[in-house]
Amino acid sequence: MSNFLDTIQSPADVKRLTIPQLTQMAEEIRERLILGVAKTGGHIGPNLGVVELTLAMHYVFDTPRDSFVFDVSHQAYVHKMLTGRNDRFETIRQPGGLNGFMLRTESEHDSYGAGHAGTALSAALGMAVARDMSGGSEHVVALCGDAAFTNGISFEAMNNIAAQTKRLIVVLNDNAWSIDKNVGAIAEYFHKIVTNPTIAGLHDRAAGLLERFGGKTVRHVARKAEEAAKGLIGPGMLFEEFGLSYYGPLDGHNLPLLIETFRFLKRQNKPVLLHAITQKGRGFQPALEHQKKFHGLGPYDPHTGGPPGETKPAGQKTYSEIFAESLVKLADGNDKVVAITAAMPNGTALDLFRPHHPKRYFDVGIAEEHAVIFAAGMATKGYKPFCAIYSTFLQRAFDQVVHDVCLQNLPVVFCMDRGGLSGDDGPTHHGLFDISYLRSVPNIVHMVPKDEDELADMMYTALLHDGPVAIRYPRGTGPGTPVKQRPAALAIGVAEVVRDGHDVAIWGLGAMLPEAMRLAKLLEREGFSAAVINPRFAKPIDRERVAEFGLHCGLLVTFEDHVLAGGFGSAVLEAVNDLELAVPVVRVGWPDQFIEHGKVEALRQKYGLTAEAALEKARPYLAAMESRRMAVR
């Protein structure tokens, strides 16, 4: 049997295949996805669900002249295979390999980079308007998952589409999931459309008529489905009210129907939306049975879907799990504690909290801005909201953090998972900016734990604090420190001196404390006495400790898993300046650039976030200290 996938060097090769050959290639693509992602890890479920959609789009349209905009773009693996990157697919999410998301610098076929949800409609509209202004005739197609419509940006874009362009194609890829099951009124609305018996009957007729008469029936059946939906679901379809002509719902795995429908939509001189029903994880039974798990995961056994081996020490819990278990305990003792997530119950581990306190658990969908204001509203009524949002996603709600929480000094706690490098997911998911973007905001307290037990203490401290708090913690496991039965309250703004010393003082923030300890040992071998401080607080920093060590040490060193610009080291520099100390400060952190995807340890080596690199940066100051010693002798 021919292997059609291996013959694809560009989208032009896709167009040369017959429909039966495309159907066979769809299965080849699924096999490639299952086997390839088993080795690298990645977003297997979403990509298995869009195989036919992506094939049909490339069969009908012409990238890079036509532009495809994938919302989030974690479902663009098939697109990458069909656009000259098939021979490198095994490198996806690997150091030096393909990015796991769309990346403009990677291929001319990647028209728009993404990694966060809700951006496709706005970006596609911008492209369409630019095309119109330039007198172009190319097509712009936005592929959006149903979860993207829980995001406010999508509705902001829809509010403008009809007024600003006469030609745009939107594909609603409806599989009822984001990472977890979709929630809220929008999800219910889509469910009503899909389960409407009249529309379901028209859907079946569409497939049958297409087989009998060809593509000329598509317009008729699609319009009938639209009219039925209008009559049975409400006074007017939601999308029609926004000025998009609605077609569907259609079977998102029926290649002939998709191709003929796209050909029809291609000829329309109006904004249109195609509602395609797909099955997340299609073709891989473990992904169908465990859709949440197989949204995105590490390497797995391609036959069973199970882990290829232990991915973490047996019995050791991740920071996310420690967070969730600690929050359960806090909620057990305080009925004002509530948990809020923005469509990430699994990623933040709040799915472990939900069974214990289901009425105090809120998943608001992919709507970080709403999550923060919602939390602020609850806080005004005496509740203590814990908002579990990745550092990279809290960026989306910066104004709400400032205006709605901190300005009013409300006791909302932001639990920022993935604080620091996020490894294989790359620059869209690295949490490297939260200290900088929060440190300048009045009233907020920003904490960073050195281990699991200290995370539990910080959550308890946040519960007691009457004001905004942010806690950042890294992805994955920590050092394995046992969590004590009862957490302890920490004094706000007071650091912990882990070891004393008089020549060099090293501040190791959070997960970088082990590197600070390593540097202290390296310095000790060279005859220097080094103190190590666990800062605990990125804001307010412990100015008394800065003054103490700045006065009797010849050098201060700061380590942080964060950008240097505006980060913790900058806070220490500011304190040194305010205190009018003469001590130099060596800062170790991420440079002023976006960091690529890769293994965390390898990237730390590359960019100098190691004890050895810090020692080399410190050498000129150590030499000066040694010279002063010799002069005294």
N, C-alpha and C positions, 0 to 999 in steps of 0.2 A: 504494500500500500504506500502511495506517495506521502511524503511528509511536506505538506504545503507551507508550513510555518517557516521552514528553513530556506524557502525560496524568496521570502519577503525581505527586501532590502529597503523599500520605501513604500509609501501609500499607493504609488502607481502600480506596484505588483499586486496589491489587494484587488484593484479594479479589473485585473486580467482573469480573475478566477470566476468560475460559474457559481451559482447559488449552492449546488450540492458540494462543491469543493470548499466554499466558505463554511458550510455547515460542518464539514469534516475538520476544517482548520480550527473552528471554535473548540472542538474537543481536544485538539492538539494544544491549543493555548491553555486550556484548563489543566491539562497534564503538566505542561511546563510551569504554570503558576504553582501547582501543588508541590511539585518536586523542587522547584527553585527556591520558593519561600521557606520550605522546610529546612533549607540549609542556612538561609540568611535571616529568617524572621521577617515580619512585615505585615502589611494589611491584606491578608489573603481573602477574607470574606467579601469585602467590598469589590475586589477585582474579579472574583469568580462571578459576581452578579452582573457585571457590565460587559461581559465578553461580546455578546451579540450587538448590544447598543454601540459599542466602540467600533466593531467591524462594519456595521451599517453606516455609521457616520463617515468612516474613512472610504467606504465604497461610493458614497454619494457626493461628499464634499472633497475639497482639494487643499489640504494643508501643505505648506505654510501660508499659501495665499488666503485661504479661509482660516479663520481663527477658532480654535476650540478652547473654551475656558472651563476648566473642571473645578467645581466648588470643593474646597479643601485640597483636592488633587491627590488624595491618598488612593483614589481608584484609577490612577493613570498608568498602571503597570502595562495593561494591554496596549494602550496608546504608545507606550515606549517601545514595545515589541514591534509594532507596525511602522515605526518611524526611524528605522535604521539602527536600533539599539538592541535588537534581538540577540546578537552574538555576545552582548555584554550583560545580559539579564542576570546572570549568576553573581554579578558584582553589586547588585542593588543593595543600598544601605551599608556597603562594606567600605573600608577606608580606600579612598581613591576611586571608588566605583560610582555607579549611578545613584543619584539622589532618590529617596523614597517618595518625593513629591515632584510636581512640575518645577522646572528650573530654567529660566530663560537663557542662562549661559551654557546650558547643557545641549540644547538643540533648538534649531530655528522653528521646529514644530511645537515647541512649548511657548505658546504666545503670552502666557501670564503665569508667574510663579505664585504659589499659594501654600498654605499649611494650616490656616485657620479657616473656620467655616463662615459662610454668609457673604463672601466677597465676590462670587462669580457674577451675579446679576449687575452689580454696580460696574465692575470692570468691563463686562461685555457691553453694557450700555455705553460706556465711555468709548470703547472701540468702534461701536456702531455709529455713534455721533461723529467721531473723528473721520470715519469712512464717508459719511454723508457730506461732511464739510469739504472733504477733499474730492468729492465726485467719484468715489470708488464704487465698485459693484460686487466686491467680495462679500462672503457670508460670515456672520458671527454666530456661533452656537455656544450656548451656556448649558452645561450639564450639571444639574443641582440635585442633590439628594433631598428627600422629603424633610430630613432633619434641618436642612439649611433654612427652611421656611419657619422655623421657630426662632430664627435670629432676626432681630429688628432691622438690620441692614438690608436684608432681602426685601422687606416691605418698603423701606425707604427708596430702594431702587425701583420696585414695581410702581410706586407712586409717580415715577418720572418717565417710565418707558414710553408710554403712548404719546406723551407730549413732546418727546425729544427725538424719536426716530420712527421711521415708517417700516423698518425691516430688522427684525431680530428673532432668532429662534431659541426658545428655552425648552430644555428637556427636563422634565421632572422625573427623576429616577426614584420610584417609590417602592421601598422594600420594608417600610414600617420601622426601621431601625436607624439609630445613629451609632453609638457604641452600645448603649443599652436600648431597651424598647422606647420608642418615642412617646412623649407625654403631652398632654394639653389639648386645647381646642383644635389646633391645626391638625394634629394627628387624628383626632376624632373625625374631623371634616374629610380628610383623605379616606379614612376607613369607610365613611358613608358612601363616598363615590364608588369605591372598589366593590363594596358588598351590595350595591343597588342591583336588584335582580334584572331590571330592564337593561341596564348598562351591561351587565354580565352577558345577557343574551345577545346584545348587539356585538359585544366583543367576540363571541363565538361565531356569529354570522360573518363578521369581518374576515376572519381567517378562512372560512369556507368559501365565501364569495371571491376572495383573492385567488384562491386555488383554481376556481372555475373560470373567472373572467379576467383576472389580472388587475393591475393597479388602477384602472379607471373607476373601480368601486370605492376606492379609499376615501375620496372626498365625500361621497354620499353617506357611507357608514359612519365616518368620523363626525359629520355634521349631525346625523341622527342621534349619535351617542351624546353629543353636546346638548341637543334639544331635550333629550330625555333627562339628562342630568339637571338642566335648568328647571324643568317642570317638576321633578320629583324631590330635589334637594333644597330648593329655595327659589326666591324670586329672580335670582341671577347668580351664575357661577362666580365665585370669588375672583378668579382670574379675569373673567369677562368684565367685571366691574372695574378692574384696573386697566382695561383696554387691551388685554391679550386674548386673542381668539384661542379657545380651548379645544383640543382634540384628544380623544381618548376616553377612558383608559385603554391602552393596548398592551398586548403581551410583549414584554420587553425581551423575550427570548425567541420570538418568532422572526427570524431573519428576513424572509421574503416580505412580510407585512411591514417590518421596520424600514426596509429599503424603499418600498413603494411609498410609504408615508413620508419619508424624508425627501424623496423626489417631489412629492406634492407640496410639502412645506417650503421647499427650496424656491418654488415659483410664486409664493405669496408675497405681496408687497404690503405686509402689515406685521406687527409683532404677533407671534404665535407661541403657544405652549403645548407641547406634546406630553401627555401623562402616560408614562410607561411603567408597568408593574413588573418588578424583577424579584428574584429570589436571592437574597444575600447568602453566599456560600454555595451556590448551585454547583453540583457535580462532585462535591466532597462531603460525604456523610457526616464526619465529625464536625465540620463547619455548619452544617444544617442543624445538627442537634445541639450545638453550643455556639450560637451566633454571637453572643457577647464575647466569649473567650476568643473566637476566631475573627473578630473585627481586626485586631492587630496583636501580634504576639511574637515571642522569640522563636528560635528554631524548634521544630517538632518532628515527630516520626510521620513521614508522608503516608504511611499505611494505616496507622491507628489514630493519628492526631495527637498522641500523647507526647510528653517531653522526651527528647533523645537521651536525656540523662539529668542528673540533678542540676538545676539552674541556680540554686542557692543552698547554703549549708542546711542540712536537715534540721528542721525545727526552728530555724531562725526566721524571724518575721521582718517584713519590710518596714520602712518608716511609715508608709501609708497605713499598714495594718496596725502599727503601734498607735498612730493618730486615731484611727477608728475605735480601737479598743479603749483608749483613754477617754475619748468623747462619750462612749457608752457609760463608763463609770461616772463621769461628770454629770451626765443626764440622769443617771440613777439617783443621784443625790440632790438634783436641782431641777425642778419641773419647768424652769424658764429656759433651759438650754435647748436650742433647736439647731438642726443641721441643714445646710443648703448646698446643693451642687448644681452646676450648669451642664447637665447631660453627661456627667462623668462619675456615676456612682461606683463603677468598677475601678476606674483609674485612680480615684481618690480613696478607694476602699470604704466609702460610705454605704456600700451594699452590705457591709458587716454591721453597720449601725441600724439600718432600716428595720430588720426583724425585731430589734429590742424596743425601738420607739417609733413605730410606723407613723403615728400622728404628729411626730415632731421632726419628720424627715420631709424635705421638699426638693424635688428635682424640677427645675424651671425650664429645662431644655437649653439649647445652645443660645443663651441669653445672659451673658455675664453682666451687662449693664443693668438689666432688670434684677438680677440676683443681688447685686450690691444695694440698689435702692430698696428692694423688697426687704433686705436685712435691716436697712436703716429704719424703715417703717416699723418693723417688729421691735427694734430696739427702743423706739420712742414709747412703746407700750410696756416696757419693763422686761422684755425678753432678751436673752443673750444668744444672738446668732453666731454660729461658727460657719463661715463661708469657705468651703473647700474648693479652691480654684487653682489650677496650675499657675506658676509664676508667669509663664508666657501668655496665658489667657487672661490673667488679671490686667495685663496691659490694656486690654480692650475696654476696661471699665475705669480707667484712670480718673476721668472727670468725676465719675460718681464717687470714687474713693475720696477725692478732694472735697467736692462740693456737698455731697449728701451725708457723708460719714464724718470726715475729719473736721469740717467747718462747724458742724453741730456737736462735735466731740461725743459721738454716739459709741456705745460699747459693742462694736462689731469686731469679730475676730476673723482675720483673713489667714487661712491655713494654706500656705502656698507650696503645694507639692512640686516636685521637679525643680526646686531651687538650685541652680547650678547647671552643669552640663547635662544634656539629655541624650548624649551618645549618638546612636544610630539614626535617630529621627532628624538630627541636624539643626540648622540655624533657626528654622521656624518654631522649634520646640525647646531650644536651650533657654533656661531661665536665668539669664545673666544680667538682667537690668533692674531687678526689683528694688535693690538697695538704693540705687541712684534715683529711681523714679518715686520712691516713697520717702527717702531721707529728707527731701526738701519740704515735705508737707508738715505743717504744725500739728501738734496733738498726738500723732501716732507713735506708738512704741514698736520697734522692730527687733525681733529676737531670732537667734540662730542657734540650735542645739548642737552640742558636740557628739551626742549619742542618743540612743533610744530613751533612756531614763530621763535625760534632761528635756527631751521633747515632751514627755508626760508632765514634768514639772512646769514647763513653759505654758502648757495648755491650762494647767491649774492656776498659774499666775495670771494668765489672760482672763480666766473666769472671774477672778477677784478684782481685776483692774477696771476702773470705771472710765473707760475711754477706748479709742480704737487701738487695736493690736494687730500686728502682722507677724507670722511665724513662718520662716522658710526652712524647708528640709529637702534633702536630695532624693533622687529616684533610687529605688532598690534598698538593699540592706545597709545597716550601719555596722559598727564594730561588734555588735552582739551583746551589749551591756544589758543585764537583766533590769526589768522595770520593777521598782519597789512597790509594795502593796499600797502605800499611801503616798501621793505626790507631795512635794514640798514647794512652798511659795518662794519665789526668788525676789530679792530686792531689786527694784527697777534700776537699771543703769549701773549695776555693780558687776564687775568682771571677776573671774576666778583665777587666782594665781596657782598654776599647776606645779611649777617648780621655780625656785628663786635663783637669781644670778645677778651679777653686777657689771658685766661688760656689755652684753647685748640683751635686749628684751624682744622676744618674738611673740607676735599676736597671731594665733591660728584660729580663724573664724570657722566655726562649725566643722564641716567635714575636712577642712584643711588643718585641723589641729594635729593629726598624726605627722604631717609634713613639717610642722613647726617643731615637733618633738625630734624628728629626724635631724633637722638642721641644728638643734641644740646639741645633739650628740656629735655631729660633724665639727661643730665649733669647739666642743670640749676636747676633741682629739687634737685640735690645733692650739690648745692652751687658753681658750676663752671661756669665761663663765657666762652661761646663757640662761636667762629667765624665760619661762613659757607661760603665756597668759591665754586663757579661754575667755574671749571677750563677752560672749553670751548676747550682748546687745549691739546691734548695728546703729540703733538710735534709742535712747541717748547713749553715747559711748561713755565709758568710765574715765572721765577727765582726771580724777584723782590718781588713778593708776598711770595714766599718761604722764602726769606731772611727776609722780614718784619715780618712775623708771627713766623718764626723760632727763631728770636732774642728775642721776648717778650712773647712768649707762652712756656709753659712747655711740650707740646705734640702736635704732628701733627698726624692726622688720615686721611687715604685715603680710599675711597669707589670706586669700579669699577666693572662693569659687564664683567669681563675679567679675564684671569688667572693672578695670582700674579707674576709668573715668567716672568720678562721682561716687565711687564705692566706699567700702569700709576704710581702706588705706587713705583715701581722700579725707575722710572724717578725722582720722588720726593726724594727718598733716594740718588740717584746719585747727585742731586742738593745740598742736605744737606751736602754731603761729599765734593763736590767741593767748597762750600761756607764755609767749616770748621765750621759748626754749631754743637753745642752739643745737640741739641734737639732730643729726640727719635721719631721714626715714627712707628705707628701701621697701618698695611696695611690690608684691608678687600677686598677679592676677591676670585676667584675660585682656589682651590688647584691644585697641579701638578699631575693631573690625568684626565682621560676622564670622563665626567659627563654623567650619564645615562639619559634616557628619563623620563619625568614626568612633573607635573605642576610646573610652574616657582616659585610660592610663596613657595610651599612645598620644592622644592630643595634649595631655598635660606635659608629656616629655617634649613634644614638638614646640609648644609655646612657653616652656620654661616655668611651669607651675610645679616645680620640684625643689627639694631641699638642696640638691646639687646646683641647680641654676641660681637659687637664692644666694648660695654661698659665693658664687662667682660675681654676682651683682654687689655683694657686700665687701668683696676683697679690697677695693680702694680704701674704704673706711676702716677696715680691720688693719690694713697696713699703716694708716695714719695713727690708729690707736697704739699699735706696736711701737711706732716711732716715738710717741710720747712716753711710753713706758721706758724705752731705752734712754731717753733724755733725762728722765727722773733718776734712773739708776746712775 
